[in-house]
Amino acid sequence: MAAAGHPVKAQSPTVRLVVDYGDGVTKTIAQLPWAKGSTVLDVMNAAKNRPHGISFEYTGSGVASFLTRIDDLANQDGGKKNWQLWVNTSYADKSFAVYEVQPLDVVFWRFTMQEGK
């Protein structure tokens, strides 16, 4: 409850990034800023600038963007482990560069075998 004369400050909407390296290590970066139209790429760029944040690489642009590496772990291709994206519990059906997020969403990258294979 706010004291008299001290209005309650509304919290800015945020999202959370979770990176599962597939080896028992998971990194969570919380309280990343959200704005209307924010994409997973925007979230990752914000996480890059955090202390103990992430680094990442990708190829292409827009709908053709494809993540190739997070930190020191690159895609293995050829039916092996690759970075895969979920937002909340939904497997991403489009490029991370155009996938829009909503306030309180959890962006979840997992280094794993291809879904359904």
C-alpha positions in Angstrom: 0.0 0.0 0.0 1.3 3.5 -0.9 1.8 6.0 1.9 -0.3 9.2 1.6 1.2 11.5 -1.0 3.3 8.7 -2.5 1.6 7.4 -5.6 2.3 3.7 -6.5 4.6 3.6 -9.5 3.3 1.3 -12.2 5.8 -1.3 -13.2 6.9 -1.2 -16.9 6.0 -4.4 -18.7 8.8 -6.9 -19.0 9.6 -10.3 -20.5 12.0 -13.1 -19.4 14.6 -15.0 -21.4 15.5 -18.5 -20.5 18.4 -20.3 -22.2 18.7 -24.1 -21.7 22.1 -25.2 -23.0 21.0 -28.9 -23.0 23.8 -30.0 -20.5 22.1 -29.2 -17.2 22.9 -25.5 -17.3 20.1 -22.9 -17.7 20.5 -19.1 -17.7 17.6 -16.9 -16.9 17.6 -13.1 -17.6 14.5 -11.5 -16.0 13.0 -8.0 -16.2 13.9 -7.4 -19.9 12.0 -4.4 -21.2 8.9 -4.9 -23.3 7.3 -2.4 -25.8 4.5 -2.8 -28.3 5.9 -4.6 -31.3 8.9 -6.2 -29.4 10.2 -9.3 -31.0 12.3 -12.2 -29.7 15.3 -10.5 -31.4 14.7 -7.3 -29.4 14.5 -9.3 -26.2 17.8 -11.0 -27.0 19.5 -7.7 -27.9 18.4 -6.4 -24.5 19.8 -9.5 -22.8 23.1 -9.0 -24.5 23.6 -5.7 -22.7 23.0 -7.2 -19.2 25.7 -8.1 -16.8 26.2 -11.9 -17.3 24.0 -11.6 -20.4 24.3 -13.6 -23.6 26.0 -13.3 -26.9 24.5 -14.7 -30.1 24.8 -14.9 -33.8 22.4 -15.3 -36.7 22.1 -15.3 -40.4 19.6 -13.6 -42.7 17.2 -10.8 -41.8 13.5 -10.4 -41.1 11.4 -13.6 -41.7 14.6 -15.3 -43.0 16.6 -14.8 -39.8 18.0 -18.0 -38.4 19.8 -18.2 -35.0 23.1 -20.0 -35.3 24.8 -19.6 -31.9 24.1 -18.6 -28.3 27.2 -17.9 -26.2 29.8 -20.5 -27.2 27.3 -23.2 -28.4 26.6 -23.3 -32.1 24.1 -25.3 -34.1 25.3 -28.8 -35.0 23.1 -29.3 -38.1 22.6 -32.7 -39.8 20.0 -34.1 -37.4 22.0 -33.2 -34.3 21.3 -30.6 -31.7 20.3 -27.1 -32.7 18.8 -24.0 -31.0 15.0 -24.2 -30.8 12.6 -21.6 -29.7 9.4 -21.6 -27.6 7.5 -18.6 -26.4 5.7 -19.6 -23.2 4.8 -23.2 -24.1 4.3 -22.7 -27.8 7.0 -23.9 -30.3 7.8 -21.0 -32.5 6.3 -21.2 -36.0 8.2 -18.2 -37.4 11.6 -16.5 -37.3 12.7 -15.1 -33.9 13.4 -11.8 -35.6 9.7 -11.3 -36.4 8.0 -13.3 -33.6 6.3 -10.6 -31.4 6.2 -11.1 -27.7 3.7 -9.9 -25.1 4.2 -8.5 -21.6 5.2 -11.3 -19.1 6.1 -13.8 -21.9 8.9 -16.2 -21.4 11.2 -16.6 -24.3 12.8 -20.1 -24.1 15.7 -21.3 -26.2 16.7 -24.9 -25.8 19.7 -26.6 -27.4 18.2 -30.0 -28.4 17.3 -32.4 -31.1 14.7 -31.3 -33.7 11.1 -31.5 -32.4 9.2 -34.5 -33.7 12.3 -36.3 -35.1 
